[in-house]
């Protein structure tokens, strides 16, 4: 069963790879994974790369991670900020000492009122954004839920 991801754009990956003149096997080797089968599955949309792999892909293809994501017509939600930072939810939880359950609830927009700014500061620092950006991302996640 395919892993869905509302952020990753399989076609953008294929386009960026072919624009660089790389085969799927060559890209796989350059990002440190075995064989091109995984790259093929990503480009078919059957699976999605983990955030840290997406960051390596962007580096190898000399593009911005955001270029490998679907375009949005609104401010990014927390999951998108995390993906752009090249972090899994587990990594964000570990770095911030915020529980994984809380991170997942925040990303799903499953919370009542916004957490206090001071509670969001560790996430902002780990993601390399301002606290106001994390607040806006949480508002966006909650708006998508409603």
Number of C-alpha atoms within 10 A of each C-alpha: 5 11 10 11 13 9 18 27 20 22 16 15 22 20 13 18 22 14 10 13 12 15 15 19 16 17 22 19 13 16 17 12 15 14 14 16 13 18 25 18 15 21 22 16 18 14 19 22 19 13 20 16 16 25 23 16 24 20 14 14 21 12 13 14 20 19 15 23 21 14 12 8 5 8 14 21 24 26 22 20 21 22 22 23 20 20 22 15 19 15 15 21 20 12 15 20 11 16 14 16 12 13 19 16 15 22 24 19 22 15 14 8 9 15 12 9 13 10 13 19 18 18 23 21 14 16 23 14 14 14 19 13 19 22 20 17 23 26 21 19 24 21 12 11 11 7
